[in-house]
Amino acid sequence: MILVTGATGLNGRALIERLSARGVPARALVRSLAKAEALSTLPKLEIVEGDMARPDTLARALHGVDRAMLISSSDPAMLDVQSSFIDAARKAGVAHVVKLSGIMPELDSPFRFARMHGEIERRLKASGMAFTHLRAGEFMPAYFRQVPSIVAKSALFLPMENARIASIDVGDIAEVAATVLTTPGHEGKIYPLTGPEALTMTEACSWSRMRAWPCGWRIEATSSRPGASCCRTRPRRCSTPTWCARPTWARSSAPASAPNRTTASHWP
């Protein structure tokens, strides 16, 4: 049995839908059955209520599971939540955990969530269970959070300066995850996943004008200082939650661009 955590989120749902379409039996872990109603019509899917932060609620979800997909929200509790699940999965006899990680999960990274992902990866490896790390770049739907400022001001306000990033669609990540969970040979592997091209925000705006926005709209990328200043001094120009923005680049003056990585269409 395959267990998918975070099943009502963007990545979890995309994976569940692909497993169901392939006719693969799977179990979805959700915190609220009411919020998972849309999943109830998918064939081959069992929905179980539980909370990764509360191991005592996971017994039913983990019963008979041999492979698990580990996904949770990128929030201040991510390290504790995912570490708790790893411990519970190990005790329940899960053989293989596939973790959705970050593109550069370094323990000494200036980026808060990269450090969290790095520590979670370390704990998963130390657990003794087989593991696979899917190191995904920025999710393409993250740009949708900027729609209000784009509509109101024809501008994209992000603390990126001239950094390049190769965003990836969650559907591509889900395709890779579904394959890793259903075929052998991925134990102990690390797969970096990005989109096909690294773009600056100015280039992303140009791409958007050509493909998505009504004729005559002009979208410009406006550089904001990284970290707290983006939200604190321009709250209407940044949709990043304060808890995320403030510590994100706590030890760095500007984000570094990501190196070239394997795209989802060319992963091993």
Rosetta blueprint (number, residue, H / E / L):
1 M L
2 I E
3 L E
4 V E
5 T L
6 G L
7 A L
8 T L
9 G L
10 L H
11 N H
12 G H
13 R H
14 A H
15 L H
16 I H
17 E H
18 R H
19 L H
20 S H
21 A H
22 R L
23 G L
24 V L
25 P L
26 A E
27 R E
28 A E
29 L E
30 V E
31 R L
32 S L
33 L L
34 A H
35 K H
36 A H
37 E H
38 A H
39 L H
40 S L
41 T L
42 L L
43 P L
44 K L
45 L E
46 E E
47 I E
48 V E
49 E E
50 G L
51 D L
52 M L
53 A L
54 R L
55 P H
56 D H
57 T H
58 L L
59 A H
60 R H
61 A H
62 L H
63 H L
64 G L
65 V L
66 D L
67 R E
68 A E
69 M E
70 L E
71 I L
72 S L
73 S L
74 S L
75 D L
76 P L
77 A L
78 M H
79 L H
80 D H
81 V H
82 Q H
83 S H
84 S H
85 F H
86 I H
87 D H
88 A H
89 A H
90 R H
91 K H
92 A H
93 G L
94 V L
95 A L
96 H E
97 V E
98 V E
99 K E
100 L E
101 S E
102 G E
103 I L
104 M L
105 P L
106 E L
107 L L
108 D L
109 S L
110 P L
111 F L
112 R H
113 F H
114 A H
115 R H
116 M H
117 H H
118 G H
119 E H
120 I H
121 E H
122 R H
123 R H
124 L H
125 K H
126 A H
127 S L
128 G L
129 M L
130 A E
131 F E
132 T E
133 H E
134 L E
135 R E
136 A E
137 G L
138 E L
139 F E
140 M H
141 P H
142 A H
143 Y H
144 F H
145 R H
146 Q H
147 V H
148 P H
149 S H
150 I H
151 V H
152 A H
153 K H
154 S L
155 A E
156 L E
157 F E
158 L E
159 P L
160 M L
161 E L
162 N L
163 A L
164 R L
165 I E
166 A L
167 S L
168 I E
169 D L
170 V H
171 G H
172 D H
173 I H
174 A H
175 E H
176 V H
177 A H
178 A H
179 T H
180 V H
181 L H
182 T H
183 T L
184 P L
185 G L
186 H L
187 E L
188 G L
189 K E
190 I E
191 Y E
192 P E
193 L E
194 T E
195 G L
196 P L
197 E L
198 A L
199 L E
200 T L
201 M H
202 T H
203 E H
204 A H
205 C H
206 S H
207 W H
208 S H
209 R H
210 M H
211 R H
212 A L
213 W L
214 P L
215 C L
216 G L
217 W L
218 R L
219 I L
220 E E
221 A E
222 T E
223 S E
224 S L
225 R L
226 P L
227 G L
228 A H
229 S H
230 C H
231 C H
232 R H
233 T H
234 R L
235 P H
236 R H
237 R H
238 C L
239 S L
240 T L
241 P L
242 T H
243 W H
244 C H
245 A H
246 R H
247 P H
248 T H
249 W L
250 A L
251 R L
252 S L
253 S L
254 A L
255 P L
256 A L
257 S L
258 A L
259 P L
260 N L
261 R L
262 T L
263 T E
264 A H
265 S H
266 H H
267 W L
268 P L
